[in-house]
């Protein structure tokens, strides 16, 4: 019921992920990232607690492989969980339990990993990884390209209703966190359109937090 990609940008050090599902509010339950640490997607029959646990292990120095292994070893129902992680060095790991739903598969690439369940076909994650690796631009652009390519390759077997893009940079809060929690239209297109609007302003929002006196005009009535 979900397909996703986690990744690191080696040029900026940003981490992020893109995710989509037939279920509502997928990014609220399945998307996790921390600046300087890594990114995690926990999906299939979801246990959201795995996301913070993996990030905690990554922050303490564990590799993606060790963090995923440790978290799954403490999980009561590992066969139902699908878990993707990328660590500070760009290493990736995926756990897909044998009770993952429908057609499920996974692919690891260069500084990225993609996986899904209830897919239309087994090619979706590989297509996402190839799109990420071959797309120019910043991390958000590449993640959007990857999730769009997954959709074009077939995506989920059923209709999609929610999607999300999460990117962290140097601060404790997200550089970008864009979500569509429910729609009868295409949630991935909605996220892409939101990113096109947000991307040119993203650095301004960071500056407003760090030093409002250096931030540009807010562009609202009465602001000069």
Buried (B, 14 or more C-beta within 10 A) or exposed (E): BBBBBBBBBEEEBBBBBBBBBBBBBBBEBBBBBBBBBBBBBBBBBBBBEBBBBBBBBBBEEBBBBBBBBBBBEEBEEBEBBBBBBBBBEBBBBBBBBEBBBBBBBBBBBEBBBBBBBBBBEBBBBBBBBBBBBEBEEBBBBBBBBBBBBBBEBBBBBEEBBBBBBBBBBEEEEBBBBBBBBEBEEBBBBBBBEBBEEBBEEBEBBBBBEEEEEEBEEEEEEEEE
